[in-house]
């Protein structure tokens, strides 16, 4: 073990034991080399402590945009399962959490439903909706519970000059200058591996196996095959987003060419070809005038200037959905459980098309055409899907959501029957019955 690693372990241990009223630690985990080394060092430092001193909660937070590269997503999912299982076995104060965008914020609901153009450097609408907002909400929830939180990130100064300046600028002179301010109130950032060089990082991962079991062989193979890097956990606008062939969203059009996807295909993952072709279609036609409306979603007509082009025209949105479903069907021949767009998103797209009142297209018809199924339009027209999503987010527990949702269903049934007689009695009886179950 090098002196640098020993020093980092001692810094982590000292910071962990620092508070009388321990603020929770939130570790941003992307599954890439930097966040993997960070989590491994934290794990080893805390495991060396007596169990009675492991009182500070550690939340490992991984953001799933729902459009992650499937090869990378599968690897991360297995890693998270191993982390959670081994944390329980070793009595570590670590729990794993995955954040996802709200239904109305997902990539497909915005691109295919609302017609948002594929992201580029000047209109990167995806970063906030898919990455920043879900993780920020998790952090805010933990801050509200305790009052403050410390976010641990695997950012390193030698990754880029911009990031190095950001790290240095935001340091504050408390707790031996370990912490820096975060844009969220009562949140601080701890970056213990900020001075580790890339070569030293890889040497460490090659020599030291993860404490949650196995080796880093699969991670190293992914990097070698993709010739890229990981997409960091993004928690504010100063954190670099994806691009430069990093592992991230397979639909990313911020870069001209997805070199990591191409490299994976060249290294034998040819089942990814339909995804690469779909991404290239988005890239090639983003600024195709025939694909875009001349007015925005608010109805205001725009000048013939590129920056003021409106959303995708309805027929192009329907066309892209069909091509996406065809790609999904194709990859499912070898990856049968892989879902590129889920049912809730299909419902939300149909609801959005219906609300726009300019659509003559049916999600059910497109789905049936691709899969040979017999769905009815009503199967993709649940007007209550957004309301249920909001209700679930507002409830503290699944039991609360189920109770309130059931009460709303009782109210709705009385409304549909145009008969409110007995509504109060039915609600009171249901609440009483529910209370007896607890």
C-alpha positions as CSV (number, residue, x, y, z in Angstrom):
1,X,0.0,0.0,0.0
2,X,1.5,3.4,-1.0
3,X,1.9,6.3,1.3
4,X,-0.7,8.3,-0.7
5,X,-3.3,5.6,-0.2
6,X,-2.5,5.3,3.5
7,X,-2.9,9.1,3.8
8,X,-6.3,9.0,2.0
9,X,-7.6,6.2,4.2
10,X,-6.6,8.1,7.4
11,X,-8.3,11.3,6.0
12,X,-11.5,9.4,5.4
13,X,-11.4,7.7,8.8
14,X,-10.7,11.0,10.6
15,X,-13.5,12.8,8.7
16,X,-15.9,10.0,9.4
17,X,-15.3,10.3,13.1
18,X,-15.3,14.1,13.1
19,X,-19.0,14.9,14.0
20,X,-20.7,14.5,17.3
21,X,-24.0,14.4,15.5
22,X,-22.9,12.6,12.3
23,X,-24.1,14.2,9.1
24,X,-24.9,11.4,6.5
25,X,-22.4,10.7,3.7
26,X,-23.8,10.5,0.2
27,X,-21.4,8.8,-2.2
28,X,-22.0,9.6,-5.9
29,X,-21.5,6.3,-7.6
30,X,-21.4,6.0,-11.4
31,X,-19.8,2.6,-11.6
32,X,-16.7,4.0,-13.4
33,X,-13.1,4.0,-12.3
34,X,-13.2,7.1,-10.1
35,X,-16.3,6.4,-8.1
36,X,-15.3,2.8,-7.7
37,X,-12.0,3.8,-6.2
38,X,-13.7,6.3,-4.0
39,X,-16.2,3.8,-2.6
40,X,-13.6,1.1,-2.2
41,X,-11.4,3.4,-0.1
42,X,-14.3,4.6,2.0
43,X,-15.3,1.0,2.6
44,X,-11.9,-0.1,3.7
45,X,-11.4,2.9,6.0
46,X,-14.8,2.4,7.7
47,X,-14.4,-1.4,7.9
48,X,-11.2,-0.9,9.9
49,X,-13.2,0.9,12.6
50,X,-14.8,-1.0,15.5
51,X,-18.5,-1.7,14.7
52,X,-19.7,0.5,17.6
53,X,-18.1,3.5,15.9
54,X,-19.7,3.0,12.5
55,X,-22.6,5.3,13.4
56,X,-22.6,7.6,10.4
57,X,-25.0,6.5,7.6
58,X,-23.5,6.2,4.1
59,X,-25.8,6.3,1.1
60,X,-24.4,5.1,-2.2
61,X,-26.4,6.9,-4.8
62,X,-26.4,5.9,-8.5
63,X,-28.4,7.8,-11.0
64,X,-30.2,5.8,-13.7
65,X,-31.3,8.0,-16.6
66,X,-33.2,5.1,-18.1
67,X,-31.3,5.5,-21.3
68,X,-27.9,4.3,-20.1
69,X,-25.7,2.2,-22.4
70,X,-27.3,-1.3,-21.8
71,X,-23.9,-3.0,-21.5
72,X,-22.8,-0.5,-18.9
73,X,-26.2,-0.5,-17.1
74,X,-26.1,-4.3,-16.7
75,X,-22.6,-4.1,-15.2
76,X,-23.6,-1.3,-12.8
77,X,-26.8,-3.1,-11.7
78,X,-24.9,-6.3,-10.8
79,X,-22.2,-4.2,-9.0
80,X,-24.9,-2.4,-6.9
81,X,-26.5,-5.7,-5.9
82,X,-23.1,-7.0,-4.8
83,X,-22.4,-3.8,-2.8
84,X,-25.8,-4.0,-1.0
85,X,-25.5,-7.7,-0.2
86,X,-21.9,-7.5,1.1
87,X,-22.6,-4.4,3.2
88,X,-25.2,-6.3,5.1
89,X,-22.8,-9.3,5.6
90,X,-20.0,-7.0,6.9
91,X,-22.3,-4.9,9.1
92,X,-21.3,-1.8,7.1
93,X,-23.5,1.3,7.5
94,X,-24.0,1.4,3.7
95,X,-27.2,1.3,1.7
96,X,-27.6,1.5,-2.1
97,X,-30.1,3.9,-3.7
98,X,-30.8,4.5,-7.4
99,X,-32.4,7.7,-8.6
100,X,-34.4,8.0,-11.8
101,X,-36.1,10.9,-13.6
102,X,-39.8,11.7,-13.0
103,X,-42.0,10.2,-15.8
104,X,-42.7,13.6,-17.3
105,X,-38.9,14.3,-17.4
106,X,-37.7,11.1,-19.1
107,X,-35.8,11.3,-22.4
108,X,-38.5,9.6,-24.5
109,X,-41.4,11.6,-23.0
110,X,-39.6,14.8,-23.9
111,X,-38.2,13.7,-27.3
112,X,-41.0,11.7,-28.7
113,X,-43.9,13.1,-26.6
114,X,-43.2,16.8,-26.5
115,X,-40.9,16.8,-29.6
116,X,-37.8,18.2,-27.9
117,X,-34.9,18.2,-30.4
118,X,-32.0,15.8,-29.7
119,X,-29.7,17.6,-27.2
120,X,-26.6,19.5,-28.3
121,X,-24.1,21.8,-26.6
122,X,-26.4,24.8,-26.9
123,X,-29.6,23.0,-25.8
124,X,-28.6,20.3,-23.4
125,X,-32.0,19.9,-21.8
126,X,-31.3,16.3,-20.7
127,X,-28.8,17.0,-18.0
128,X,-31.1,18.7,-15.6
129,X,-34.1,16.4,-16.1
130,X,-32.3,13.1,-16.3
131,X,-29.3,13.6,-13.9
132,X,-29.3,16.7,-11.8
133,X,-32.9,16.8,-10.6
134,X,-33.4,13.2,-9.4
135,X,-30.1,13.2,-7.4
136,X,-30.7,16.6,-6.0
137,X,-34.1,15.6,-4.7
138,X,-32.5,12.6,-2.9
139,X,-29.9,14.9,-1.3
140,X,-32.5,17.4,-0.3
141,X,-34.5,14.7,1.4
142,X,-31.5,13.6,3.5
143,X,-30.6,17.2,4.4
144,X,-34.2,17.7,5.6
145,X,-33.9,14.7,7.9
146,X,-30.7,15.7,9.7
147,X,-30.0,19.4,8.7
148,X,-26.8,18.9,6.7
149,X,-25.2,16.3,4.5
150,X,-21.7,15.6,3.1
151,X,-21.5,14.5,-0.6
152,X,-18.5,12.4,-1.5
153,X,-17.4,12.6,-5.1
154,X,-14.7,10.8,-7.1
155,X,-13.6,14.0,-8.8
156,X,-9.9,14.3,-9.5
157,X,-7.9,17.4,-10.2
158,X,-5.9,15.8,-13.1
159,X,-9.0,15.0,-15.1
160,X,-9.3,18.5,-16.5
161,X,-8.2,22.0,-15.9
162,X,-11.8,23.2,-15.5
163,X,-12.6,20.7,-12.8
164,X,-9.3,21.4,-11.0
165,X,-10.1,25.1,-10.9
166,X,-13.7,24.4,-9.7
167,X,-12.4,22.2,-6.9
168,X,-9.8,24.7,-5.7
169,X,-12.2,27.7,-5.9
170,X,-14.9,26.1,-3.7
171,X,-12.7,24.9,-0.9
172,X,-13.5,26.4,2.5
173,X,-11.2,26.7,5.5
174,X,-12.9,24.3,7.8
175,X,-12.1,20.7,8.9
176,X,-8.6,20.9,7.6
177,X,-9.8,22.2,4.2
178,X,-11.3,18.8,3.4
179,X,-14.8,20.1,2.5
180,X,-16.0,22.5,-0.1
181,X,-19.3,24.2,-0.4
182,X,-22.1,22.8,-2.5
183,X,-24.7,24.8,-4.4
184,X,-27.4,23.3,-2.1
185,X,-27.8,24.9,1.3
186,X,-26.3,22.9,4.2
187,X,-24.5,20.5,1.8
188,X,-20.7,20.1,1.5
189,X,-18.5,18.1,-0.8
190,X,-15.7,15.8,0.2
191,X,-13.4,14.7,-2.6
192,X,-10.7,12.5,-0.9
193,X,-9.1,11.2,-4.2
194,X,-8.9,14.6,-5.9
195,X,-5.1,14.4,-6.0
196,X,-4.8,10.9,-7.3
197,X,-3.3,10.6,-10.9
198,X,-5.0,8.4,-13.4
199,X,-2.1,6.0,-13.7
200,X,-2.0,5.6,-10.0
201,X,-5.7,5.0,-9.9
202,X,-5.5,2.1,-12.4
203,X,-2.6,0.6,-10.7
204,X,-4.5,0.5,-7.4
205,X,-7.6,-1.1,-9.0
206,X,-5.4,-3.7,-10.7
207,X,-3.8,-4.6,-7.4
208,X,-6.6,-4.4,-4.9
209,X,-9.9,-6.3,-5.3
210,X,-13.2,-4.6,-4.3
211,X,-14.3,-5.3,-0.7
212,X,-17.8,-6.2,-2.0
213,X,-16.3,-9.3,-3.7
214,X,-14.9,-10.3,-7.1
215,X,-12.3,-8.4,-9.0
216,X,-12.1,-5.2,-11.1
217,X,-11.6,-7.4,-14.2
218,X,-15.0,-6.6,-15.7
219,X,-14.6,-2.9,-15.1
220,X,-11.1,-2.9,-16.7
221,X,-12.4,-4.9,-19.7
222,X,-15.3,-2.4,-20.3
223,X,-12.8,0.5,-20.4
224,X,-10.5,-1.4,-22.7
225,X,-13.3,-2.4,-25.1
226,X,-15.0,1.0,-25.1
227,X,-11.8,3.1,-25.0
228,X,-13.7,5.7,-23.1
229,X,-14.6,6.7,-19.5
230,X,-17.5,6.9,-17.1
231,X,-20.2,9.5,-17.1
232,X,-19.9,11.2,-13.6
233,X,-22.7,11.6,-11.2
234,X,-23.9,15.1,-12.0
235,X,-25.2,17.2,-9.1
236,X,-24.7,20.7,-10.3
237,X,-23.8,22.7,-13.4
238,X,-20.1,22.9,-12.5
239,X,-19.8,19.1,-12.8
240,X,-18.9,18.2,-16.4
241,X,-21.6,16.3,-18.2
242,X,-21.1,13.5,-20.6
243,X,-19.3,13.5,-24.0
244,X,-15.8,12.8,-25.2
245,X,-16.7,9.1,-25.6
246,X,-17.6,8.6,-21.9
247,X,-19.9,5.9,-20.7
248,X,-23.3,7.4,-20.4
249,X,-26.6,7.6,-22.3
250,X,-26.7,5.6,-25.5
251,X,-28.8,8.3,-27.1
252,X,-26.3,11.1,-26.4
253,X,-26.0,13.5,-29.4
254,X,-23.9,16.1,-27.6
255,X,-20.9,14.5,-29.2
256,X,-20.6,14.0,-33.0
257,X,-19.7,10.4,-32.7
258,X,-20.2,7.9,-29.9
259,X,-16.8,6.3,-30.0
260,X,-17.4,4.2,-26.9
261,X,-20.5,2.6,-28.5
262,X,-18.6,2.0,-31.7
263,X,-15.7,0.5,-29.8
264,X,-18.0,-1.9,-28.0
265,X,-19.5,-3.0,-31.3
266,X,-16.1,-3.5,-32.8
267,X,-15.1,-5.7,-29.8
268,X,-18.0,-8.1,-30.4
269,X,-21.1,-6.4,-29.0
270,X,-22.7,-6.3,-32.4
271,X,-26.2,-6.5,-30.9
272,X,-25.8,-2.8,-30.0
273,X,-25.8,-1.8,-33.7
274,X,-29.5,-0.9,-33.8
275,X,-29.0,1.5,-30.9
276,X,-26.0,3.1,-32.6
277,X,-28.0,3.5,-35.8
278,X,-30.9,5.1,-33.9
279,X,-28.5,7.6,-32.2
280,X,-26.9,8.4,-35.5
281,X,-30.4,9.1,-37.0
282,X,-31.1,11.6,-34.1
283,X,-27.7,13.2,-34.7
284,X,-28.1,13.5,-38.5
285,X,-31.6,14.9,-38.4
286,X,-31.6,17.2,-35.4
287,X,-31.3,20.3,-37.6
288,X,-33.3,19.0,-40.6
289,X,-35.8,21.7,-41.3
290,X,-38.3,19.2,-42.5
291,X,-38.3,17.5,-39.1
292,X,-39.0,20.6,-37.1
293,X,-42.0,22.8,-36.6
294,X,-41.9,26.6,-37.3
295,X,-43.6,27.3,-33.9
296,X,-42.9,26.4,-30.3
297,X,-45.1,24.3,-28.1
298,X,-46.7,27.5,-26.7
299,X,-48.0,28.2,-30.2
300,X,-45.9,31.2,-31.0
301,X,-44.5,31.2,-34.6
302,X,-40.7,31.6,-34.9
303,X,-38.5,33.3,-37.4
304,X,-36.6,31.1,-39.9
305,X,-33.5,31.2,-37.6
306,X,-31.9,28.0,-36.5
307,X,-32.0,28.8,-32.8
308,X,-35.7,29.4,-32.9
309,X,-36.8,26.2,-34.6
310,X,-39.7,24.5,-32.8
311,X,-40.2,20.9,-31.7
312,X,-40.2,17.9,-34.1
313,X,-43.2,17.7,-36.3
314,X,-45.8,15.1,-35.3
315,X,-45.1,12.6,-38.2
316,X,-41.4,12.6,-37.3
317,X,-42.2,11.8,-33.6
318,X,-44.3,8.9,-34.7
319,X,-41.7,7.8,-37.1
320,X,-38.9,7.9,-34.4
321,X,-41.1,5.9,-32.0
322,X,-41.6,3.2,-34.7
323,X,-37.8,3.0,-35.4
324,X,-37.1,2.9,-31.6
325,X,-39.6,0.0,-31.1
326,X,-38.1,-1.8,-34.1
327,X,-34.6,-1.4,-32.5
328,X,-35.9,-2.7,-29.2
329,X,-37.5,-5.7,-30.9
330,X,-34.2,-6.4,-32.7
331,X,-32.0,-6.3,-29.6
332,X,-34.5,-8.5,-27.7
333,X,-33.6,-11.3,-30.0
334,X,-30.4,-11.7,-28.0
335,X,-31.1,-9.6,-24.9
336,X,-34.7,-10.7,-24.2
337,X,-35.2,-8.7,-21.0
338,X,-33.8,-5.4,-22.4
339,X,-36.4,-2.6,-22.5
340,X,-35.4,0.6,-24.3
341,X,-38.7,2.4,-23.6
342,X,-41.1,1.2,-20.8
343,X,-44.9,1.0,-20.9
344,X,-45.4,4.0,-18.6
345,X,-43.4,6.1,-21.0
346,X,-45.5,4.9,-23.9
347,X,-48.6,5.8,-22.0
348,X,-47.2,9.3,-21.2
349,X,-46.3,9.8,-24.9
350,X,-49.9,9.1,-25.9
351,X,-51.2,11.4,-23.2
352,X,-48.9,14.2,-24.5
353,X,-49.9,13.6,-28.1
354,X,-53.6,13.7,-27.1
355,X,-53.1,16.9,-25.1
356,X,-51.3,18.6,-28.1
357,X,-54.5,17.9,-30.1
358,X,-52.5,18.0,-33.3
359,X,-51.9,14.3,-33.4
360,X,-53.6,11.7,-35.6
361,X,-51.1,9.1,-34.5
362,X,-51.7,6.3,-32.0
363,X,-49.0,4.7,-29.8
364,X,-51.1,1.5,-29.8
365,X,-51.2,1.3,-33.6
366,X,-47.4,1.9,-33.8
367,X,-46.7,-0.7,-31.1
368,X,-49.0,-3.2,-32.8
369,X,-47.5,-2.7,-36.2
370,X,-44.0,-3.5,-34.8
371,X,-44.8,-6.3,-32.4
372,X,-47.9,-7.8,-34.0
373,X,-50.0,-7.3,-30.8
374,X,-53.6,-6.2,-30.3
375,X,-53.5,-3.3,-28.0
376,X,-56.4,-0.8,-28.0
377,X,-55.9,2.9,-27.9
378,X,-57.3,3.0,-24.4
379,X,-54.4,0.8,-23.2
380,X,-52.1,3.8,-23.8
381,X,-54.4,6.6,-22.7
382,X,-54.4,6.5,-18.9
383,X,-55.0,10.1,-18.0
384,X,-54.3,9.4,-14.3
385,X,-50.7,8.2,-14.8
386,X,-49.1,11.6,-14.0
387,X,-51.4,12.1,-10.9
388,X,-50.4,8.7,-9.5
389,X,-46.7,9.4,-10.1
390,X,-47.1,12.7,-8.2
391,X,-49.0,11.0,-5.4
392,X,-46.4,8.3,-5.0
393,X,-43.7,11.0,-4.7
394,X,-45.6,12.9,-2.1
395,X,-46.2,9.8,0.1
396,X,-43.6,8.9,2.7
397,X,-44.3,5.1,2.4
398,X,-45.7,2.7,-0.1
399,X,-48.5,1.9,2.4
400,X,-49.6,5.6,2.5
401,X,-49.7,5.6,-1.3
402,X,-51.7,2.5,-1.5
403,X,-54.3,3.7,1.1
404,X,-54.7,7.2,-0.5
405,X,-54.9,5.7,-4.0
406,X,-57.5,3.2,-2.9
407,X,-59.6,6.0,-1.3
408,X,-59.4,8.0,-4.6
409,X,-60.5,4.9,-6.5
410,X,-63.6,4.7,-4.2
411,X,-64.3,8.3,-4.8
412,X,-63.9,7.9,-8.6
413,X,-66.2,4.9,-8.7
414,X,-69.0,6.9,-7.0
415,X,-68.4,9.8,-9.4
416,X,-68.6,7.6,-12.5
417,X,-71.8,6.1,-11.2
418,X,-73.2,9.6,-10.7
419,X,-74.0,8.5,-7.2
420,X,-72.3,9.8,-4.1
421,X,-74.6,8.0,-1.7
422,X,-72.6,6.1,0.9
423,X,-69.3,7.7,-0.2
424,X,-68.4,8.9,3.4
425,X,-69.3,5.5,4.9
426,X,-67.3,3.6,2.3
427,X,-64.2,5.7,3.0
428,X,-64.6,5.4,6.8
429,X,-65.0,1.6,6.5
430,X,-62.0,1.3,4.3
431,X,-59.8,3.4,6.6
432,X,-61.0,1.3,9.6
433,X,-60.2,-1.9,7.7
434,X,-56.8,-0.7,6.7
435,X,-56.0,0.3,10.3
436,X,-56.7,-3.2,11.5
437,X,-54.0,-4.5,9.1
438,X,-51.3,-2.4,10.7
